[in-house]
Amino acid sequence: MAELTVTVVSADEQVWSGQATMVVARTKEGEIGILAGHQPLLGILAAGEVRITASDGGRIVANADDGFISVENNTVTIAARAAALA
């Protein structure tokens, strides 16, 4: 199965980075799920959880607020003013 390269950063640190099979995040337009091969996207994050399914099957949950999500070429970047692992 194809993988995503995911990075979650806050204003002052990298919160998590690694390979994943799926990312679910809350945007201003609603919740969005990202799988490998997703069309390019730039969205504004709403306050809430970012749920990541790591390639090894593990689940990572981070709380993110006030930022954006970018998807391009199986690379997902979540940049938030405030982000921390839950």
C-alpha positions as CSV (number, residue, x, y, z in Angstrom):
1,M,0.0,0.0,0.0
2,A,1.2,3.5,-0.8
3,E,2.3,5.7,2.0
4,L,2.1,9.3,3.0
5,T,5.0,11.3,4.5
6,V,3.4,13.3,7.3
7,T,4.8,16.2,9.3
8,V,2.9,18.0,12.1
9,V,4.5,21.2,13.4
10,S,3.6,24.0,15.8
11,A,4.9,27.5,15.8
12,D,8.0,26.5,17.8
13,E,8.6,22.7,17.3
14,Q,8.1,19.6,15.2
15,V,5.3,17.6,17.0
16,W,5.5,14.4,14.8
17,S,6.9,13.2,11.6
18,G,6.8,9.9,9.8
19,Q,5.1,7.5,7.3
20,A,1.4,7.0,7.4
21,T,-1.4,5.3,5.5
22,M,-4.1,7.8,6.5
23,V,-4.6,11.3,8.0
24,V,-7.9,12.7,9.2
25,A,-8.1,16.4,10.1
26,R,-10.8,19.0,10.8
27,T,-10.9,22.0,8.4
28,K,-13.1,25.0,8.3
29,E,-15.2,23.2,5.7
30,G,-15.5,19.9,7.7
31,E,-13.5,16.8,8.4
32,I,-11.2,15.5,5.6
33,G,-9.5,12.1,5.2
34,I,-6.3,11.9,3.2
35,L,-5.0,8.7,1.6
36,A,-2.1,8.2,-0.8
37,G,-2.8,9.6,-4.2
38,H,-5.0,12.4,-2.9
39,Q,-5.3,15.5,-5.1
40,P,-3.3,18.6,-4.1
41,L,-5.0,20.5,-1.3
42,L,-4.5,23.5,0.9
43,G,-7.1,23.9,3.7
44,I,-7.5,26.0,6.8
45,L,-7.5,24.0,10.0
46,A,-10.3,24.2,12.5
47,A,-9.5,23.5,16.2
48,G,-9.6,19.8,16.8
49,E,-7.9,16.5,16.5
50,V,-5.6,15.4,13.7
51,R,-5.7,11.6,13.6
52,I,-2.8,9.7,11.9
53,T,-2.7,6.0,11.1
54,A,1.1,5.2,11.0
55,S,2.4,2.7,8.5
56,D,3.0,0.2,11.3
57,G,-0.6,0.4,12.3
58,G,-0.1,2.7,15.3
59,R,-2.4,5.6,15.9
60,I,-1.2,9.1,16.6
61,V,-3.5,11.9,17.8
62,A,-2.5,15.5,17.9
63,N,-4.6,18.6,18.9
64,A,-4.0,21.4,16.4
65,D,-5.4,24.9,16.3
66,D,-5.1,27.9,13.9
67,G,-3.1,26.7,10.9
68,F,-3.3,24.9,7.6
69,I,-3.0,21.5,6.0
70,S,-1.2,21.0,2.8
71,V,-1.2,17.9,0.6
72,E,0.9,17.4,-2.5
73,N,2.7,14.3,-4.0
74,N,1.8,12.1,-1.0
75,T,3.3,14.6,1.4
76,V,1.0,16.0,4.2
77,T,2.1,19.0,6.2
78,I,0.0,20.2,9.1
79,A,1.3,23.6,10.4
80,A,-0.5,25.1,13.4
81,R,0.0,28.0,15.7
82,A,-0.6,25.5,18.6
83,A,-0.2,21.7,18.2
84,A,0.6,18.9,20.7
85,L,0.3,15.2,20.9
86,A,-2.9,14.2,22.7
